[in-house]
């Protein structure tokens, strides 16, 4: 079994995190069944957000009674201390728990710090002191904010888009996190559905000992692909490298990595936060193929 530890948190799980954004799109019954199947097969890290409509509620029902056997990560987009506490209390209720293993600031436009005037980081520290939060993380799509968060020493994990179509800037973030003993959670490991070979995606991520990919699933066939990798993790063979090289050549210019090089916008639009990274997202769900392995949309903010 291929395991990864998220930096200084001590959270050690197999390299298949469950990204719970897509379960918003399916029924409560189907979501609970998928989550429980994931748990019984060995998945132990589940990532959601207050922003993901009913995702937390579905996780809460599915994991009730086995809460102490899993790690729950969720997020707040709060910009004030008051909103922080409202989000945290709502998440605790939805998830049917009295603590969050990893509480993350959800894609803030700045790097929350003590004394920044918002009070949100101070609220996070208070929540941790009370035992409501065990570890502090941040998610982002902006390289500048991510680098500031790493350098600050205030965060135990960074969640950022990372796939084999990513560039040198993202590779640098992974290396910086390793240097700081900071966990790196890879969202969009399938580049929003552009990458269709899940084995190649897994093998690429597995090269980095501090990276935990979270795979967003909403169909059982998708989940089954990643469950098969728990006992038989793909390795980066010459055949898979050919797939990666081909996709890099064809796709690297076709999606937004959130690097921020297009900024600033003269009219104030955060282009890197709203630009679509899936050119044909309106085309509907992909079919699930047995070979070479296709999984649906991956986790996104």
C-alpha positions as CSV (number, residue, x, y, z in Angstrom):
1,X,0.0,0.0,0.0
2,X,1.4,3.4,-1.0
3,X,1.3,5.8,2.0
4,X,1.9,9.5,2.4
5,X,2.3,11.7,5.5
6,X,1.1,15.3,5.4
7,X,4.2,17.1,6.7
8,X,4.2,17.9,10.4
9,X,0.5,16.9,10.9
10,X,1.3,13.2,11.4
11,X,-1.7,12.4,9.2
12,X,-0.6,9.3,7.3
13,X,-3.0,7.8,4.7
14,X,-2.9,5.9,1.5
15,X,-2.3,8.0,-1.6
16,X,-6.0,8.2,-2.4
17,X,-7.9,11.1,-0.8
18,X,-11.6,11.4,-1.4
19,X,-12.5,14.8,-2.9
20,X,-16.1,15.4,-1.9
21,X,-16.9,18.3,-4.2
22,X,-18.6,16.2,-6.9
23,X,-21.0,14.4,-4.5
24,X,-23.0,17.6,-4.5
25,X,-24.4,16.4,-7.8
26,X,-25.7,13.0,-6.7
27,X,-28.4,12.0,-4.2
28,X,-27.9,11.6,-0.5
29,X,-28.4,7.9,-0.8
30,X,-25.9,7.5,-3.6
31,X,-23.3,9.7,-1.9
32,X,-23.5,7.9,1.4
33,X,-23.1,4.5,-0.5
34,X,-20.0,5.8,-2.3
35,X,-18.4,7.3,0.8
36,X,-18.9,4.1,2.8
37,X,-17.6,2.0,0.0
38,X,-14.5,4.2,-0.1
39,X,-14.0,3.8,3.6
40,X,-14.5,0.0,3.6
41,X,-11.9,-0.3,0.8
42,X,-9.3,1.7,2.8
43,X,-9.7,5.4,2.0
44,X,-9.2,7.4,5.2
45,X,-8.9,11.1,4.1
46,X,-12.0,13.0,3.1
47,X,-11.9,16.6,1.9
48,X,-14.9,18.9,1.6
49,X,-15.8,22.6,2.2
50,X,-18.5,24.7,3.7
51,X,-18.9,26.1,0.2
52,X,-19.8,22.7,-1.3
53,X,-23.6,23.0,-0.6
54,X,-24.6,19.6,1.0
55,X,-21.3,17.8,0.7
56,X,-20.5,18.1,4.4
57,X,-24.0,16.8,5.3
58,X,-23.5,13.7,3.1
59,X,-20.1,13.0,4.6
60,X,-21.5,13.4,8.1
61,X,-24.2,10.8,7.6
62,X,-21.9,8.4,5.8
63,X,-19.1,8.5,8.4
64,X,-21.2,8.6,11.6
65,X,-20.1,5.9,13.9
66,X,-16.6,5.6,12.3
67,X,-15.6,9.2,12.7
68,X,-12.5,8.3,14.8
69,X,-11.3,6.1,12.0
70,X,-11.0,8.8,9.3
71,X,-9.5,12.2,8.8
72,X,-11.9,15.0,7.9
73,X,-10.7,18.1,6.1
74,X,-13.0,21.0,5.3
75,X,-12.7,24.7,4.5
76,X,-14.0,28.2,5.3
77,X,-14.0,31.2,3.0
78,X,-14.6,33.5,5.9
79,X,-13.1,37.0,5.8
80,X,-14.1,38.0,9.3
81,X,-13.9,36.3,12.7
82,X,-17.6,36.3,13.0
83,X,-18.1,34.5,9.7
84,X,-15.2,32.1,10.7
85,X,-17.1,30.9,13.8
86,X,-20.4,30.7,11.9
87,X,-18.8,28.5,9.3
88,X,-16.9,26.3,11.8
89,X,-20.0,25.6,13.9
90,X,-22.0,24.8,10.8
91,X,-19.4,22.4,9.5
92,X,-19.1,20.7,12.9
93,X,-22.9,20.2,12.9
94,X,-23.0,19.0,9.3
95,X,-20.2,16.6,9.7
96,X,-21.6,15.3,13.0
97,X,-18.3,15.7,14.8
98,X,-16.8,17.8,17.6
99,X,-13.5,18.5,15.8
100,X,-12.0,19.0,12.3
101,X,-8.8,17.2,11.6
102,X,-7.7,19.8,9.0
103,X,-9.4,23.2,8.7
104,X,-8.3,25.2,5.7
105,X,-8.8,28.7,4.6
106,X,-10.6,28.4,1.3
107,X,-8.8,30.1,-1.6
108,X,-8.3,33.5,0.0
109,X,-7.1,36.4,-2.1
110,X,-4.5,37.1,0.6
111,X,-2.5,35.0,3.1
112,X,-4.3,35.2,6.4
113,X,-1.9,36.1,9.2
114,X,-2.1,37.3,12.8
115,X,-2.5,41.0,12.9
116,X,-3.7,41.4,9.3
117,X,-6.9,43.1,10.5
118,X,-9.4,40.4,9.6
119,X,-9.1,38.4,12.8
120,X,-9.6,35.1,10.9
121,X,-6.2,33.6,11.7
122,X,-6.6,34.6,15.4
123,X,-10.0,32.8,15.3
124,X,-8.3,29.8,13.8
125,X,-5.7,29.7,16.6
126,X,-8.5,30.0,19.2
127,X,-10.4,27.1,17.6
128,X,-7.3,25.0,17.7
129,X,-6.7,25.8,21.3
130,X,-10.2,24.7,22.1
131,X,-9.7,21.4,20.3
132,X,-12.2,22.2,17.6
133,X,-9.5,22.2,14.9
134,X,-6.4,20.0,15.0
135,X,-4.4,21.2,12.1
136,X,-4.4,24.5,10.0
137,X,-4.2,24.5,6.2
138,X,-4.8,26.8,3.3
139,X,-6.0,26.2,-0.3
140,X,-5.3,28.5,-3.2
141,X,-5.0,29.0,-6.9
142,X,-2.5,31.8,-6.8
143,X,1.2,31.1,-6.8
144,X,2.0,34.3,-4.9
145,X,-0.4,33.5,-2.0
146,X,0.8,29.9,-1.9
147,X,4.5,31.0,-1.7
148,X,3.6,33.5,1.0
149,X,1.8,30.8,3.0
150,X,4.7,28.4,2.8
151,X,7.2,31.1,3.8
152,X,5.1,32.3,6.7
153,X,5.4,29.1,8.8
154,X,1.8,29.5,9.8
155,X,0.3,26.5,7.9
156,X,0.7,22.8,8.1
157,X,-0.7,22.0,4.6
158,X,-1.1,23.7,1.3
159,X,-3.8,22.5,-1.2
160,X,-3.0,23.6,-4.7
161,X,-3.8,22.4,-8.3
162,X,-1.1,19.9,-9.3
163,X,-1.0,17.4,-12.2
164,X,1.4,16.2,-14.8
165,X,0.3,19.1,-17.0
166,X,1.5,21.6,-14.3
167,X,4.6,23.7,-14.9
168,X,7.9,24.4,-13.1
169,X,6.1,26.8,-10.7
170,X,3.9,24.1,-9.2
171,X,6.9,21.8,-8.9
172,X,8.7,24.5,-7.0
173,X,5.7,24.7,-4.6
174,X,5.9,21.0,-3.9
175,X,9.7,21.3,-3.2
176,X,9.2,24.3,-0.9
177,X,6.6,22.4,1.1
178,X,8.9,19.5,1.5
179,X,11.7,21.8,2.7
180,X,9.3,23.3,5.3
181,X,7.9,19.8,6.3
182,X,4.5,21.0,5.1
183,X,2.0,18.6,3.6
184,X,0.9,19.2,-0.1
185,X,-2.6,18.3,-1.1
186,X,-3.0,18.0,-4.8
187,X,-6.4,19.1,-6.2
188,X,-7.2,19.0,-9.9
189,X,-4.8,16.0,-10.3
190,X,-6.8,15.1,-13.4
191,X,-6.8,18.8,-14.6
192,X,-10.6,19.1,-14.4
193,X,-11.1,16.1,-16.7
194,X,-8.5,16.9,-19.3
195,X,-6.4,14.0,-18.1
196,X,-8.2,10.7,-18.9
197,X,-5.6,8.2,-17.8
198,X,-6.0,7.9,-14.1
199,X,-3.1,5.4,-13.8
200,X,-0.7,7.9,-15.4
201,X,-2.0,10.7,-13.1
202,X,-1.5,8.5,-10.0
203,X,2.0,7.4,-11.0
204,X,3.0,11.0,-11.6
205,X,1.7,12.1,-8.2
206,X,3.4,9.1,-6.5
207,X,6.8,10.4,-7.4
208,X,6.5,13.1,-4.6
209,X,6.6,11.7,-1.1
210,X,4.9,14.7,0.4
211,X,1.9,14.9,-2.0
212,X,-1.6,13.6,-1.3
213,X,-3.9,13.7,-4.4
214,X,-7.6,14.1,-3.7
215,X,-9.7,12.4,-6.4
216,X,-13.1,13.8,-7.0
217,X,-15.7,11.1,-7.8
218,X,-19.4,11.0,-8.2
219,X,-19.8,7.6,-10.0
220,X,-19.0,4.1,-8.7
221,X,-16.9,3.2,-11.7
222,X,-14.6,6.2,-11.1
223,X,-14.2,5.2,-7.4
224,X,-13.4,1.7,-8.3
225,X,-10.4,2.8,-10.4
226,X,-8.8,4.5,-7.5
227,X,-9.7,1.8,-5.0
228,X,-7.8,-0.7,-7.3
229,X,-4.7,1.5,-6.8
230,X,-4.7,1.0,-3.0
231,X,-3.3,-2.5,-3.3
232,X,-1.8,-2.2,-6.8
233,X,-0.5,1.4,-7.1
234,X,0.6,2.3,-10.6
235,X,4.3,3.0,-11.1
236,X,5.7,5.3,-13.7
237,X,6.5,2.9,-16.5
238,X,7.9,3.9,-19.9
239,X,4.4,3.3,-21.3
240,X,2.8,5.7,-18.9
241,X,5.5,8.2,-19.5
242,X,4.6,8.2,-23.2
243,X,1.0,9.1,-22.2
244,X,2.2,11.9,-20.0
245,X,4.5,13.3,-22.6
246,X,1.8,13.2,-25.2
247,X,-0.7,15.0,-23.0
248,X,1.8,17.6,-22.0
249,X,2.5,18.4,-25.6
250,X,-1.2,18.6,-26.5
251,X,-2.8,20.1,-23.4
252,X,-0.4,22.4,-21.6
253,X,-1.6,25.5,-23.4
254,X,-5.3,24.6,-23.0
255,X,-6.2,25.3,-19.4
256,X,-5.8,27.8,-16.6
257,X,-3.2,26.7,-14.0
258,X,-4.1,29.7,-11.8
259,X,-0.5,31.0,-12.0
260,X,-1.6,34.6,-12.0
261,X,0.7,35.7,-14.9
262,X,-2.4,37.3,-16.5
263,X,-2.8,39.6,-13.5
264,X,-3.5,42.4,-12.7
265,X,-6.6,42.9,-14.7
266,X,-7.2,46.5,-15.6
267,X,-10.8,46.3,-14.5
268,X,-10.2,44.3,-11.4
269,X,-11.3,40.8,-12.5
270,X,-9.5,37.9,-10.8
271,X,-8.9,36.1,-14.1
272,X,-6.9,33.3,-12.6
273,X,-9.7,32.5,-10.1
274,X,-12.6,32.4,-12.6
275,X,-11.0,31.2,-15.9
276,X,-12.4,27.8,-16.8
277,X,-9.8,25.0,-16.8
278,X,-12.0,22.6,-18.7
279,X,-12.7,23.9,-22.3
280,X,-15.6,21.5,-22.8
281,X,-17.0,21.5,-19.3
282,X,-20.5,21.9,-20.7
283,X,-20.3,18.7,-22.7
284,X,-21.4,16.6,-19.7
285,X,-19.9,13.7,-17.9
286,X,-17.4,11.4,-19.5
287,X,-18.0,7.7,-19.9
288,X,-16.0,5.5,-17.6
289,X,-13.6,3.2,-19.5
290,X,-12.0,0.1,-18.1
291,X,-8.7,0.8,-20.0
292,X,-6.5,2.9,-19.8
293,X,-8.6,4.3,-17.0
294,X,-10.8,7.4,-17.0
295,X,-12.0,9.1,-13.9
296,X,-14.4,12.1,-13.9
297,X,-13.8,15.6,-12.8
298,X,-11.3,16.0,-10.1
299,X,-11.5,18.2,-7.0
300,X,-11.8,21.9,-7.7
301,X,-12.8,25.0,-5.8
